[in-house]
Amino acid sequence: MATKQEDARTAREARLDELHERLTGAVERLVTGEDWAEALTFAAKFRSRSFNNVLLIWQQHQAAFEQGRVPEPFPTLVAGYKQWQQLGRQVEKGQGGYQILAPVTGRFASATPSDPSSWRRLNRGEKPSPGETVRSRMVGAKPANVWDVSQTDGDPIPERPEPKLLRGEAPVGLREGLAERIASEGFELLWVPHEGMIDGANGVTNYETRQVAVRTNMDDAAQVKTLAHELGHVLMHGPDQEDARQHRGIGEVEAESVALMIGAAHGMDTSEYTIPYVAGWAANVNGKEPVEVVQAAGERIRKTALDVLDHLDTTQVPDGTPPGLTRDGPAQKSPAQKSAGARVEPLPQPQREASAARGRGL
């Protein structure tokens, strides 16, 4: 006769099998239909969850929409029952949750961590022996439920600012100067008609083909800001920069911050796009607060931006050095400054960081 524990295990395995079948069906329908691009777009908004769980949420929300239980066909914010309570919201009566696969972790101990075979799993409540190192590992998965915000009511959710594309014209000569720098780094610059040609992005850097692509169905200022962003990737995130490639969020924070500094040096205000963009990516770096991510990258960002600015023959706003002075002596005018009749001090030229990472998109 089966015990309660065996019955519980059997029931859980059955639910896992059901989830797996549902996931398999969702994948099959997506990759053979027009919904695939929509699912990828949705996945980009839920980067903190595994792709399998993203598909499970997406498929179950679609079913809930068809049944009239939710007002929109796509979910927006998803959390667990108690998580919603922590935010002052309550799941509405009768709203079923979306089943996902939650990780099951176990505690392991070892006196010689460098030896993979030395790790032993600790039982519930068991303490490690003196001198042992303890680490947690994923050992399995279990069903769990989450709910979309549209299935809850209560306190309002603070809206995260969304990046807004820049409007208007870019400063004279900046497009040409950035394009020349990209070419000097051995990359081909492609201007593409729309984002559909570059996976929905504003711009993308491909290190394998040595190409940078920027879409042209944006205002001039947005195109040039994107060009500065991609140049940041070219200079900072190539394949030989392994440290900078550990987390994509860090690379996006660095590249967009470089774009902000280049824009600011030319009187461009990119903050409506840059701040929400950087905040969003910084918040997705596990184990670090967003402010920590931005602060840690500060010096790399500054050096890279200064290097770009120092090689541009454009009219730039003052850099904080008193007029007529540089660190080593009297300032010299760039060709663009002479022709414009403006006195702008050249920026000190740092030693450029080596480039780093896989293809990046904005």
C-alpha angles and dihedrals in degrees: 000000000000119000124229089253092054091047090051091049091049092049092049092049090051091053090048090051090050091051091049092051091048091050093048091050092048092051092048093051092046100049092047097045144051093265093079096089091047091052091051090050089051091048090056089061093052100047092147092067129069116261091244091057091045090057092047092052092045094050095046093046090052089054091048090052092051089051091051094244095121128036100224131049094228128054119235113184121018130188143147125272096260092040090059089049089054087057092052095257132117130208108249118248113268095019109131117212127240112251116231135167111261119197120252112211133196133197118241130188134199137173089204107039093181090065108078092200093056097071117107128187116245119225121234108291093005116138123216120250118258111285096018123131117227125209135170122231135183108253101171147326137265134192117265135172131234132178133212117238089248088066092058139063134198135075116022117259114238108244116234110227112253121221112261120208114243119253132214134017129333122233115281114273097007095107092051094045094051091045091052091051092051089051091048089057089058098258127131114228117221124190107204126193099234145000093257088077093058103040095272095303130129090229140351138199119211115194095187095057093030091231135136118200127192126181117237101205090092131082117277093255092054092048093052093045088052089049089055090049093053091046086056089057091047092053100038113026111045123135093272093060099078095161092057092050098059092100127015091215091065091051092050092048090051097046095046092045089053088052090051092052093047090048093046091051087060097044094260117142106213095162096109089063103026102049098053090040095051092042092052095051095041090054089058096060104105118233096014135088114238092245090053091054093051094044094048091053094045100102095045089049093049095048093048094047092048091050091053094045093048090058096047120099092210135118106262134185117253115284098218097271114124110258113273095022138096127174091269104032145298115000123249124218121238118231091256092050092050092050092047093047091231125130109226122162118235116245119243111262112236125196103269119243115244113258124259152189148023125296111313130199131197 
